[in-house]
Amino acid sequence: ELIEVEVGKFELVQVFFRKKNDYIIGGKVTNGKMENKIKAKILRKDIEIGKGEITSLQKVDKKVSEIKEGNECGMKFTTNIELNPGDIFIGYRMETKKVTL
């Protein structure tokens, strides 16, 4: 059985660039951590408006695999939703849970 495991929250502060469904954005990890190559739910005013995927994470000019709570970062994010400053991303990954009888 596949289950969603929440990794962390990210608040979008600025959209730097958009090309079709690819965004380059900046913001702050407000809870937990953000990891490269994970999926994220997009919330606007506490309502889920869509999903996307983190395709790259950067701290200053260095590519990294994760960013911990309290740190600012840049990311490349893919989604078909129009992103706005203030949007909240809930990062998650899918894990297999063993079913016991």
Backbone hydrogen bonds, N-H to C=O, Kabsch-Sander energy under -0.5 kcal/mol:
donor,donor_aa,acceptor,acceptor_aa,energy
3,I,95,E,-2.9
5,V,93,R,-2.7
6,E,4,E,-0.5
7,V,91,G,-3.3
8,G,91,G,-1.1
9,K,31,N,-2.5
10,F,89,F,-2.1
11,E,28,K,-3.0
12,L,10,F,-0.6
12,L,87,D,-2.8
13,V,26,G,-2.7
14,Q,26,G,-2.1
16,F,14,Q,-0.6
16,F,24,I,-2.6
17,F,24,I,-1.6
19,K,22,D,-2.7
22,D,19,K,-2.4
23,Y,21,N,-0.5
23,Y,77,F,-2.8
24,I,17,F,-2.5
25,I,23,Y,-0.5
25,I,75,M,-2.7
26,G,14,Q,-2.7
27,G,73,C,-2.2
28,K,11,E,-1.9
29,V,71,N,-2.6
30,T,9,K,-1.5
30,T,28,K,-0.7
31,N,9,K,-1.3
33,K,7,V,-1.3
34,M,67,I,-2.4
36,N,65,S,-2.8
37,K,54,I,-1.1
38,I,35,E,-0.9
39,K,92,Y,-1.3
40,A,52,G,-2.4
41,K,90,I,-2.2
42,I,50,G,-3.1
43,L,41,K,-0.5
43,L,88,I,-3.5
44,R,47,I,-2.5
47,I,44,R,-1.2
49,I,42,I,-3.0
50,G,42,I,-1.0
52,G,40,A,-2.2
53,E,78,T,-2.0
54,I,38,I,-2.8
55,T,53,E,-0.6
55,T,76,K,-2.7
56,S,76,K,-1.3
57,L,64,V,-0.5
58,Q,74,G,-2.9
59,K,62,K,-2.6
60,V,58,Q,-0.5
62,K,59,K,-2.1
64,V,57,L,-1.9
67,I,34,M,-2.4
69,E,32,G,-1.8
70,G,29,V,-3.2
71,N,68,K,-1.7
73,C,27,G,-2.4
74,G,58,Q,-2.7
75,M,25,I,-2.5
76,K,56,S,-2.4
77,F,23,Y,-2.3
77,F,75,M,-0.6
78,T,53,E,-2.6
79,T,21,N,-2.4
79,T,77,F,-0.5
83,L,81,I,-0.6
86,G,12,L,-3.2
87,D,84,N,-2.1
88,I,43,L,-2.6
89,F,10,F,-3.0
90,I,41,K,-2.4
91,G,8,G,-2.5
91,G,89,F,-0.7
92,Y,39,K,-2.8
93,R,5,V,-1.9
95,E,3,I,-2.6
97,K,1,E,-3.8
97,K,95,E,-0.5
98,K,96,T,-0.5
100,T,98,K,-0.6
